[in-house]
Amino acid sequence: MLPGSIQISGETLSGAEIRDICDSLRENSIKLLSLRGCRLSDRDFGRICRGLAQSHSLAQLNLNLGIVSNLGRVKQLAEALKTNRSVQSLFLHGSPLTDAGLAILNPALSVHPSLVALDLGDCMLGDEGISLICGLLPPDGAKSGLKELTLSANPGITAKGWGRLAIAVAHSSQVRVLNLDYNSLGDQIAGMLAVSVASSRTLEVLDLEGTGLTNQSALILLDMVENYPTALRTLILAENNISPELQQQISDLLSEGEEEEETENREVMAREKNSWICQSNSSSQMVLVTSGLGESLLAETEM
């Protein structure tokens, strides 16, 4: 049987539901567990964490909206992730994690072999937390490095922290999706992020919605998109003080780049297909040629 999912939202979990969740984790019968906004005791949270530690099938764990509500739960989750090897996506959006909580969680995250997506939006993080996150970005030995990172709505992060993240993204990450919406970034940080995008070979989606940008940073982003080849395909600039005209120009240029890439991919596929057909139609036949003197010569001809 293929692994299924358990998705519960905004409920007080009963003892029976906790038992079902724990059994499913131990029996490797679920791939996705989402307990978004649910209420449960510390004891029951610990039981779920012990099940998580034993699971080999769980790929996505959603504990958004206050499930990880204190440092005791952070420690239990960290212990479970030290043993677990299957979780690829971890969502903790809306948890009062703070830098102290992330410091507890970080040793498990930094060595997890499968983790590629992390949502720490609205987790009350600051610059110390950003320093830890930067260490999670590059691939290193057994771990693959993060490909999707969400840091929405963390107002405690200063320009120093955002600058450090911009450098990390540009230098050694393989992040494809970066969500920074509803942070007070401003034009200065947006300029640094433009350099990161231009330097990155992997970043495809950048969400800067509601980050205090103006036409000044939009012009820098426009110049980047127009004059420097990047992997970027989606740039979200809604809820900023940017003119609709500039937003449309940037959107159009990104769309053109995506269309050109699709055309190039089709041409490459067509060339590969034609090459394969030519190779298939060409065969070698070994022909034995015998001279009048009884000598045999082996010749290869292309048919």
Secondary structure, DSSP 8 states (H G I E B T S, - for coil): ---EEEE--S-B--HHHHHHHHHHHHTT-EEEEE-TT-B--HHHHHHHHHHHHH-SS--EEE-TTTTS-SHHHHHHHHHHHHH-----EEE-TT---HHHHHHHHHHHHHH-SS--EEE-TTS---HHHHHHHHHHSS-BTTB---SEEE--S-TT--HHHHHHHHHHHHHH---SEEE-TTS--HHHHHHHHHHHHHH-SS--EEE-TTS--BHHHHHHHHHHHHHS--S--EEE-TTSB--HHHHHHHHHHHHHHHHHHHHHHHHHHHHHHHHHHHHHH--EEEEEEE-TTS-EEEEEEE-
